[in-house]
Amino acid sequence: MWNWILFVFLYTLLGFYAFQAVRVFTKNPYLLFVYAVLALVVLGTFIYYFALTGGDRGISGARSYALAYLMIFMVFQLVVVIFLFGEDLARLVIGGFRKWSSSTSDTVIPSRRKFLSAVALGVASIPFAGLLYGIYKGKYDFRVLTHILEFEDLPDAFDGYRITQISDIHSGSFDDKEMVAYAVDLINRQEGDVLLFTGDIVNNKSDELLPWMETFSRLKAKDGMYAVLGNHDYGDYAYWNSEEEKTANLEQLKALQKQLGFDLLLNESRYLQKGEDKIALIGVENWGAGGFKKAGDLDKAVRHIGQEDFKILMSHDPSHWEQQVIGHPYHYHLTLSGHTHGMQFGVEIPGWIKWSPIKWRYKYWAGIYQEMGQYINVNRGLGFLGYPGRLGIWPEITVIELKKAGKTA
């Protein structure tokens, strides 16, 4: 209770301070009224969904929008406050000095205050508009990213083999069937030889997948579709009446993925065969650093795989690659992961910059990395979670073409 009282007090204080900039900039009573009502509605909606209603611990659906609008509004207010607080602090220091020196000159210059208010509101509108764009457009701005990777020991028959990777669907967050259907068509148009899905098909519960079964059932690949579980697939972020109910949820999720045509690899392996040549496909359950579930068992997954085999590993969390895969006795030519979403926010200009705050949490957070002759691709995710949008880090479909190093056409 006291945490909520403190939060409401700080929000009100921040809002009151930012309101002064709006009032200096415009005296229009209707605009001031709209601003005040919007601030109250955003706060009230957030309190309703996070303090007054029960339910799942996860942040999706209406809860995610309530959190997002609060975050957007507070970012707007905070930027305004930063601008004005500096000016107020300087005015306070100068005023104190003049009072001490018995000066009678005025420290308040209305025109300067109005100018600073206009600048503050203008700057604050940039992240405000950007985050709103991420909600209403960016989250469905699907991008196809293509990589060509060369390996000296790639079996000849797999030269030119195309892998389509998707990850982090988070079907419980989707709210536009037309755009999700477009994503499925876009995936199929890549004509990958195999489709690999690296986990988190739901946010919390298997029922979230039911409205999308018909749409995702249209996914296809000539050599099959394979999947692994992500941390959200186990139901750990939902409330359950019993362990039996939680277990039944996971079993239903497995059955639904099988119904969609996915071969779910649970610390298991398969061989992809072309004539006499083959490559090993390995899938582990979720293994994540920190407090994330560690159900993955790499040794168990490769018990039927030869050390000399060409290996593709599916593991949802890239921290698994960093902490267990790179230094494993077996050589894993290519690992496919997801999980980070690139935080759904950042700046990427190919060849120039790739940045997101998630880099402070994950060393390998988006795209292709190479260590000790082994590659990993961290897919940015197809869906979204928490913040119901994407800005700068767009939803991704990855196509990886395997090439035989040194082979001439």
Stockholm file with secondary structure:
# STOCKHOLM 1.0

chainA/1-409         MWNWILFVFLYTLLGFYAFQAVRVFTKNPYLLFVYAVLALVVLGTFIYYFALTGGDRGISGARSYALAYLMIFMVFQLVVVIFLFGEDLARLVIGGFRKWSSSTSDTVIPSRRKFLSAVALGVASIPFAGLLYGIYKGKYDFRVLTHILEFEDLPDAFDGYRITQISDIHSGSFDDKEMVAYAVDLINRQEGDVLLFTGDIVNNKSDELLPWMETFSRLKAKDGMYAVLGNHDYGDYAYWNSEEEKTANLEQLKALQKQLGFDLLLNESRYLQKGEDKIALIGVENWGAGGFKKAGDLDKAVRHIGQEDFKILMSHDPSHWEQQVIGHPYHYHLTLSGHTHGMQFGVEIPGWIKWSPIKWRYKYWAGIYQEMGQYINVNRGLGFLGYPGRLGIWPEITVIELKKAGKTA
#=GR chainA/1-409 SS CHHHHHHHHHHHHHHHHHHHHHHHHCCCHHHHHHHHHHHHHHHHHHHIIIIICCCCSSCCTHHHHHHHHHHHHHHHHHHHHHHHHHHHHHHHHHHHHHHHTTCCCCCCCHHHHHHHHHHHHHHHHHHHHHHHHHHHTGGGCCEEEEEEEEETTCCGGGTTEEEEEECCCCGGGCCCHHHHHHHHHHHHHTCCSEEEECSCCSSSCGGGGGGGHHHHTTCCCTTCEEECCCGGGGCTTSCCSCHHHHHHHHHHHHHHHHHHTEEECSSEEEEEEETTEEEEEEECCCBCSTTSCBCCCHHHHTTTSCTTSCEEEECSCHHHIIIIITTSSSCCSEEEECCSGGGGBCEEETTTEEECGGGGTCSSCSEEEEETTEEEEECCCSSCCSSSSCBSSCCEEEEEEEEETTCCC
#=GC SS_cons         CHHHHHHHHHHHHHHHHHHHHHHHHCCCHHHHHHHHHHHHHHHHHHHIIIIICCCCSSCCTHHHHHHHHHHHHHHHHHHHHHHHHHHHHHHHHHHHHHHHTTCCCCCCCHHHHHHHHHHHHHHHHHHHHHHHHHHHTGGGCCEEEEEEEEETTCCGGGTTEEEEEECCCCGGGCCCHHHHHHHHHHHHHTCCSEEEECSCCSSSCGGGGGGGHHHHTTCCCTTCEEECCCGGGGCTTSCCSCHHHHHHHHHHHHHHHHHHTEEECSSEEEEEEETTEEEEEEECCCBCSTTSCBCCCHHHHTTTSCTTSCEEEECSCHHHIIIIITTSSSCCSEEEECCSGGGGBCEEETTTEEECGGGGTCSSCSEEEEETTEEEEECCCSSCCSSSSCBSSCCEEEEEEEEETTCCC
//
